[in-house]
Amino acid sequence: MAVTFLNRNVSDLCVGKPALKPLSASSTLTEGLAVLEKSGESQVSVWRCDHYSKNIEVEECECECLCVGKLCMVDMICYLCKCDNLDNLNKALETCVEQILPKGNVVVRHLAPNSSLLEAIDCILDGTQNLVIPIQKYISTKSRKILSKPSSSSCKHRDGVEYCWITQEDVVRFLLNSVGVFSPMPNFSVESLNIIDRNVMTIRYHDPAISALDSLTLAHIEQTSVAVVDDHYRLIGEISPSTLAYCDENAAAAIMTLSAGDLMAYIDCGGPPEDLFGQVKMRLQEKKLGAVLELMDREFSFISSSSSSASSYSSDDELGFCRNNGSGRYSSARRAEAITCYPSSSLVAVMIQALAHRASSVWVMDEDYTLIGCVTFKGILKVFRSLANAR
């Protein structure tokens, strides 16, 4: 039964998925930032085709439609953290989007809608984060003709085809919804299933956050996080790309100037406390980064003007909603606290934790909070994939 389930069409996961909003690979980071803020999403698809331009009709374009990657704020933040880019911020923001996409990693991959769930899992285990699938729309006739008329707000590709994508989280959620099919395996502990990844990236609480930039870049590619630990390797929190994805470009300045512990507070719910905001500005002045200071001054002026109205919604604060930058991005972020489990935790319990908190990995610790490792979506999917090999 488990093998039959894993051979279902991947199009089953696409039901209700919205069509992807496009961003040309030749766009600048400034244009990419505008698209991100307008969409309200944490990431946008990047395409090497131009027929969604207002000047080009779909029928006139004979180029191949190819999604070459995805852009999110983490890509921009990590790119802007490089000293040369902060020295000349305006020039850095005119960089072509395709230039900052991960090289040598198949982060995004096209997959046919009749591909099996097993094929999708294999792609993810090979390093793919997002699988791009053509959206199939049917009319209720005996011929089951496919409708291909795209909506006006979506990406109009060749032959009028629209695309959606599915993520690692989507696949894990789909498996959880039918987890009984795989019984009794989901009740086994993560330790007994040997899916605890002990090769984790860490930074100490008082270390400069910028020292974890390479680790943060790698965590973004591998869909994990950087653990913040004390001197005894006890887990304190995390710096998660999932949280940074809902911040704005000012987070680059925070990474450049704050400690790992202060950075956690800065990005928690995406809403930077005013004292840390001021601390970042002061250190930027010391580094003579005028362009970044001007950007933060504009941001700080908006936050200050909005704080009085935001303070009237105290019930929102209790629910975890934070002050945002006007784009609504911060209010969508999850808290920066680490999601944890124990080696004895069952696989299904860890899946529920990860999905409930929208976390791509769950930290594993022992009784005294000493960090042991983490369980990732990839590790979870590897277990389900092994069931097909066992048959």
C-alpha positions in Angstrom: 0.0 0.0 0.0 2.9 2.4 0.8 4.5 1.8 -2.5 1.2 2.4 -4.3 0.8 5.7 -2.5 4.3 6.8 -3.4 3.5 6.2 -7.1 0.7 8.7 -7.1 1.0 11.6 -9.6 2.8 14.6 -8.3 -0.1 16.7 -9.8 -2.2 15.6 -6.8 -0.1 18.0 -4.7 -0.9 20.9 -7.1 -4.6 21.1 -6.3 -5.4 24.7 -5.2 -1.9 25.9 -5.8 -1.7 29.5 -7.2 0.1 30.2 -10.5 3.6 31.5 -10.1 4.3 35.2 -10.3 7.2 35.8 -12.7 10.5 37.7 -12.4 12.8 37.9 -15.4 16.3 36.6 -14.8 17.6 39.9 -16.3 15.8 42.0 -13.6 17.8 44.0 -11.1 17.7 43.4 -7.4 15.7 46.6 -7.0 13.1 45.3 -9.4 13.2 41.9 -7.6 12.7 43.6 -4.2 9.6 45.5 -5.6 8.1 42.2 -6.9 8.7 40.5 -3.5 7.1 43.3 -1.6 4.1 43.5 -3.9 3.5 39.8 -3.9 3.6 39.4 -0.1 5.3 36.0 -0.7 8.6 35.0 0.8 10.0 34.0 -2.6 9.3 34.6 -6.3 10.2 32.4 -9.3 12.9 33.6 -11.7 12.4 32.8 -15.4 14.7 33.0 -18.4 12.0 34.0 -20.8 10.5 37.4 -21.7 7.1 36.7 -23.2 5.2 37.9 -20.1 6.5 41.4 -21.0 3.8 43.8 -22.0 5.5 44.3 -25.4 5.6 40.7 -26.4 2.6 38.5 -27.1 2.7 34.8 -25.9 2.0 33.6 -29.4 4.9 35.6 -30.9 7.5 34.1 -28.6 9.3 30.9 -29.6 11.8 30.8 -26.7 11.8 28.0 -24.2 10.1 28.7 -20.8 12.6 27.8 -18.1 12.4 28.6 -14.4 16.1 29.0 -13.4 15.7 29.7 -9.7 13.9 31.6 -7.0 14.6 34.9 -5.3 13.9 35.7 -1.7 15.2 38.2 0.8 17.8 35.8 2.1 19.6 35.9 -1.2 19.6 39.7 -1.2 20.6 40.0 2.5 23.5 37.6 2.1 24.6 39.3 -1.1 24.4 42.8 0.5 26.4 41.6 3.6 29.6 41.6 1.5 31.6 44.7 2.4 32.0 45.9 -1.2 28.3 45.9 -1.7 27.5 47.8 1.5 30.1 50.4 0.5 28.2 51.0 -2.8 24.6 50.0 -2.0 23.0 51.7 -5.0 25.3 49.8 -7.4 24.8 46.5 -5.6 21.0 46.9 -5.9 21.4 47.3 -9.7 23.0 43.8 -9.9 21.2 41.3 -12.2 19.1 38.8 -10.2 20.5 35.8 -12.0 24.0 36.7 -10.8 23.2 36.2 -7.1 21.3 32.9 -7.6 23.2 29.8 -6.2 25.6 28.3 -8.7 25.9 24.6 -9.2 22.8 23.7 -7.2 19.6 22.6 -8.8 17.4 24.6 -6.4 14.5 24.6 -8.8 13.6 21.8 -11.3 10.8 21.3 -13.8 8.8 18.1 -13.4 5.9 16.7 -15.5 2.5 16.6 -13.8 2.3 12.8 -14.4 5.6 12.2 -12.6 5.3 10.1 -9.5 5.6 11.3 -5.9 8.7 9.0 -5.8 10.3 11.0 -8.6 9.6 14.2 -6.7 11.2 12.9 -3.6 14.2 11.8 -5.5 14.6 15.3 -6.9 14.4 16.7 -3.4 17.0 14.3 -2.1 19.3 15.4 -4.9 19.1 19.0 -3.6 16.0 20.5 -5.2 13.9 22.9 -3.1 11.1 23.7 -5.4 9.6 21.6 -8.2 7.9 23.5 -11.0 4.8 21.8 -12.3 2.4 22.8 -15.2 -1.0 23.5 -13.8 -3.7 21.3 -15.4 -7.2 22.6 -15.5 -10.0 20.3 -16.7 -13.5 20.7 -17.9 -16.1 18.1 -17.0 -16.5 16.4 -20.4 -15.8 12.9 -21.6 -12.8 14.1 -23.5 -11.3 15.7 -20.4 -9.9 18.6 -22.4 -7.3 20.7 -20.6 -8.1 24.3 -20.1 -5.0 26.5 -20.5 -6.3 30.0 -20.3 -4.0 31.8 -17.8 -5.2 34.4 -15.3 -4.2 38.0 -16.0 -2.0 38.3 -12.9 0.0 35.1 -13.5 2.9 34.3 -15.7 1.8 33.7 -19.3 4.0 31.1 -20.8 4.2 29.5 -24.2 0.9 27.9 -25.3 -0.8 29.7 -22.4 0.5 27.2 -19.8 0.6 28.3 -16.1 3.0 26.8 -13.6 2.9 26.3 -9.8 5.6 24.8 -7.6 5.7 22.4 -4.7 8.2 22.6 -1.9 9.7 20.1 0.5 7.1 21.2 3.1 4.3 20.5 0.7 5.5 16.9 0.2 6.0 16.3 3.9 2.5 17.6 4.6 1.0 15.4 1.9 2.7 12.4 3.5 1.5 13.3 7.0 -2.1 13.6 5.8 -1.9 9.8 4.9 0.7 8.8 7.4 -1.4 5.7 8.4 -0.5 4.1 5.1 3.1 3.8 6.3 2.4 2.3 9.7 4.2 1.4 11.9 7.2 3.3 10.7 6.0 6.8 11.7 5.8 5.8 15.3 9.5 4.9 15.4 11.9 7.4 17.1 14.1 9.6 15.0 17.1 8.1 16.6 16.1 4.5 15.7 15.4 5.7 12.1 18.9 7.2 12.0 17.8 10.5 10.6 19.5 12.8 13.1 22.0 14.9 11.2 24.8 15.6 13.6 26.8 17.7 11.2 25.1 21.0 12.1 26.2 24.6 11.7 26.6 26.6 14.9 27.6 30.0 16.2 28.2 31.1 19.8 25.8 33.6 21.3 28.3 36.5 21.7 30.1 35.9 18.4 29.7 38.5 15.6 26.8 37.4 13.4 28.8 38.2 10.3 31.1 35.2 11.2 28.2 32.9 10.3 27.5 34.4 6.9 28.9 31.5 5.0 27.0 29.1 7.2 23.8 31.1 6.7 24.3 31.0 3.0 24.7 27.2 3.1 21.8 26.8 5.4 19.6 28.7 2.9 20.6 26.3 0.2 20.2 23.2 2.4 17.0 24.3 4.0 18.3 24.2 7.5 19.3 26.9 10.1 22.3 28.0 12.1 22.1 27.0 15.8 23.1 29.6 18.4 24.7 27.9 21.4 26.5 28.8 24.6 30.0 27.9 25.6 28.8 24.4 26.7 27.1 23.7 23.4 23.6 24.2 24.9 21.0 25.4 22.4 19.9 29.0 22.9 18.1 29.7 19.6 18.7 29.8 15.9 19.3 32.1 13.0 16.9 30.8 10.4 16.7 31.7 6.7 12.9 31.0 7.1 12.7 34.0 9.5 15.2 36.2 7.5 13.0 35.7 4.4 10.4 38.0 5.9 12.8 40.7 6.9 13.8 43.6 4.7 17.2 44.6 3.3 18.1 46.4 6.6 18.8 42.9 8.1 22.1 42.9 6.1 23.3 45.9 8.2 22.2 44.0 11.4 24.2 41.0 10.4 27.2 43.2 9.7 27.1 44.9 13.1 25.4 42.8 15.7 26.3 39.7 17.7 24.5 36.4 17.0 22.4 36.8 20.2 21.3 40.4 19.3 20.6 39.3 15.7 18.1 36.8 17.0 16.3 39.5 18.9 16.4 41.8 15.8 14.7 39.3 13.5 12.3 37.8 16.0 8.9 38.1 14.3 10.8 40.3 11.9 10.3 43.4 14.1 13.6 45.0 15.2 13.5 46.6 18.7 14.3 50.3 18.6 17.3 50.0 20.8 18.9 47.5 18.5 17.9 49.6 15.5 19.8 52.5 17.0 22.8 50.3 17.9 23.0 49.2 14.3 22.9 52.8 13.1 25.7 53.8 15.5 28.0 51.0 14.3 27.3 51.9 10.7 28.4 55.4 11.4 31.6 54.1 12.8 32.1 52.0 9.7 31.2 55.1 7.5 28.5 53.3 5.6 26.5 56.4 4.7 24.3 54.8 2.0 23.1 52.1 4.4 22.5 54.7 7.1 20.2 56.7 4.7 18.2 53.6 4.0 17.8 52.8 7.7 16.9 56.5 8.5 14.0 56.3 6.0 12.9 53.0 7.6 13.2 54.3 11.1 11.2 57.4 10.3 8.3 55.2 9.0 8.4 52.9 12.0 8.4 55.9 14.4 5.4 57.5 12.7 3.6 54.1 12.8 4.4 53.1 16.4 1.6 55.2 18.0 -1.1 53.6 15.9 0.4 50.1 16.4 0.5 50.5 20.2 -3.3 50.7 20.2 -3.5 47.1 19.1 -2.1 45.5 22.3 -4.1 42.3 21.6 -2.2 41.8 18.4 1.1 41.9 20.4 -0.2 39.2 22.6 -0.9 37.0 19.6 2.6 37.5 18.3 2.1 40.2 15.7 4.9 42.7 15.5 5.6 46.1 14.2 6.4 45.9 10.5 7.9 48.0 7.7 4.7 48.8 5.9 5.0 46.0 3.4 3.4 43.5 5.7 6.4 41.1 5.4 7.4 41.2 9.1 4.0 40.3 10.4 4.1 37.1 8.3 7.3 35.9 9.9 7.5 33.1 12.4 9.3 33.7 15.7 13.1 33.1 15.8 12.9 30.6 18.7 14.3 27.2 17.9 11.9 24.2 17.5 13.3 21.2 19.4 12.7 17.5 20.0 14.5 14.6 21.7 16.2 11.5 20.1 13.2 9.5 21.5 10.6 11.7 19.7 8.6 9.8 17.1 8.9 10.6 13.4 5.2 11.6 13.2 5.6 13.9 16.2 8.6 15.7 14.6 6.7 16.0 11.3 3.8 17.7 13.1 6.1 20.0 15.0 8.0 21.1 11.8 4.8 21.7 9.8 3.0 23.5 12.7 5.8 26.0 13.0 6.7 26.2 9.3 10.2 25.1 10.1 12.3 23.1 7.6 14.3 21.5 10.4 13.9 20.6 14.0 16.8 20.6 16.5 17.5 17.5 18.5 18.8 18.0 22.0 19.3 15.9 25.2 17.7 16.5 28.6 20.2 19.3 29.6 19.6 21.2 26.3 22.9 20.1 24.8 22.6 20.2 21.0 22.8 16.7 19.4 21.8 17.5 15.8 18.8 18.2 13.7 16.1 16.4 11.7 15.4 18.0 8.3 12.7 17.6 5.7 15.2 15.8 3.5 16.0 13.3 6.3 12.3 12.7 6.8 11.7 12.1 3.1 14.7 9.8 2.9 12.9 7.5 5.4 9.7 7.4 3.3 11.7 6.8 0.1 13.5 3.8 1.7 10.1 2.1 2.0 10.0 1.8 -1.8 13.5 0.3 -1.9 12.5 -2.3 0.7 9.7 -3.7 -1.4 
